[in-house]
Amino acid sequence: MLSPPERITNRLEAAAAELRAEIAELSQLVVDGELDPAGTISHRVPLEGIESAFQRMRDGVGSRSVVILDSALAGAEPDAV
């Protein structure tokens, strides 16, 4: 019989395996052009705006904020803070 910590470890390993499979599936959808992750971004913020991004998260506003460190590399400008 497994000890409680061993049972928890087994559950975590199983959950991690499921998550890896889901990430692989979603990644393939992005590569195949069937899923556009840009549609899940509600706000683009500069590093200086990260606190406002966390506040929106706490308030349940928006779906996802992305911090833009380098606009040229990201191919996008941050939204106004």
Secondary structure per residue as TSV (DSSP state, phi and psi in degrees):
chain	resnum	aa	ss	phi	psi
A	1	M	-	360.0	139.9
A	2	L	-	-81.3	145.7
A	3	S	-	-75.3	161.0
A	4	P	H	-53.7	-44.9
A	5	P	H	-62.7	-35.6
A	6	E	H	-66.7	-38.8
A	7	R	H	-63.5	-42.7
A	8	I	H	-63.8	-44.1
A	9	T	H	-59.8	-43.4
A	10	N	H	-62.0	-41.7
A	11	R	H	-65.2	-41.8
A	12	L	H	-64.3	-40.7
A	13	E	H	-64.3	-40.0
A	14	A	H	-65.7	-42.6
A	15	A	H	-64.8	-40.0
A	16	A	H	-64.0	-39.1
A	17	A	H	-64.0	-41.8
A	18	E	H	-63.3	-42.8
A	19	L	H	-63.3	-42.9
A	20	R	H	-59.5	-41.0
A	21	A	H	-65.6	-41.3
A	22	E	H	-66.7	-40.8
A	23	I	H	-63.6	-41.2
A	24	A	H	-62.0	-42.6
A	25	E	H	-65.0	-45.3
A	26	L	H	-65.4	-39.8
A	27	S	H	-60.7	-41.2
A	28	Q	H	-65.7	-36.8
A	29	L	H	-62.7	-38.8
A	30	V	H	-65.8	-47.1
A	31	V	H	-59.5	-40.0
A	32	D	T	-77.4	-4.4
A	33	G	T	78.3	14.1
A	34	E	S	-91.8	-12.0
A	35	L	-	-137.9	125.6
A	36	D	-	-106.2	103.3
A	37	P	G	-67.0	-17.8
A	38	A	G	-60.2	-27.6
A	39	G	G	-69.0	-13.0
A	40	T	G	-91.5	-5.2
A	41	I	-	-90.7	121.5
A	42	S	-	-97.6	-26.4
A	43	H	E	-143.4	140.8
A	44	R	E	-117.6	122.5
A	45	V	E	-126.7	149.4
A	46	P	E	-75.4	166.7
A	47	L	G	-55.4	-36.0
A	48	E	G	-63.5	-19.9
A	49	G	G	-97.0	12.4
A	50	I	H	-65.2	-34.3
A	51	E	H	-64.3	-38.6
A	52	S	H	-66.7	-33.0
A	53	A	H	-65.8	-43.2
A	54	F	H	-65.0	-36.9
A	55	Q	H	-65.2	-41.4
A	56	R	H	-61.0	-39.3
A	57	M	H	-62.8	-46.7
A	58	R	H	-62.1	-35.1
A	59	D	H	-81.4	-8.0
A	60	G	T	73.4	28.2
A	61	V	-	-102.4	128.4
A	62	G	S	82.4	165.5
A	63	S	S	-97.4	-41.6
A	64	R	-	-160.9	132.4
A	65	S	E	-105.9	139.7
A	66	V	E	-120.8	131.3
A	67	V	E	-85.8	125.0
A	68	I	E	-97.1	109.7
A	69	L	S	-89.0	-34.4
A	70	D	-	-138.5	104.7
A	71	S	H	-59.4	-39.5
A	72	A	H	-64.6	-44.0
A	73	L	H	-68.7	-39.0
A	74	A	H	-75.3	-23.2
A	75	G	T	72.4	21.7
A	76	A	S	-154.7	149.7
A	77	E	-	-95.4	148.3
A	78	P	-	-64.9	152.8
A	79	D	-	-70.3	164.3
A	80	A	-	-65.0	138.3
A	81	V	-	-86.4	360.0
